[in-house]
């Protein structure tokens, strides 16, 4: 078999792809996830423009060992909020409300927030839900916070 046809180790390929993305001035590599296996590279995440998605794809094409690319990058609209955006703001709201203990966590998936953790009082449980319910982009809130009386 020719040496050019041998598959590169996945970790090595992934590292080189990330390096190529980092070098492209159009691409924000922190928003892009990279998976590599048998020469197939999958790009995931959210980018700010179609131009950035195409630039990422072009940067990856030039990496030695890339045989195929699955470009699963999502171009978010200016007003669209990603789960990461929502999670960051939810964390900010939860941490800046003195009635909510640090044991409360928020998990965001497809715009839905699930709150979990433990609190000592019902008002703390309600405060956590109120803090995140009306964030932009939130479709719904499931409150799974447990009240534990000490």
Buried (B, 14 or more C-beta within 10 A) or exposed (E): EEEEEEEBEBEEBBBBBBEBBEEBEBBBBEBBEBBBEEBBBBBBBBBBEEEBBBBBBBBBEEBEBBEEBEEEBEBBEEEEBBBEBBBEBBBEBBEEBEBBBEBBBBBBEEBBBBBBBBBEEEEBBBBBBBBBBEBEBBEEBEBEBEEEEE
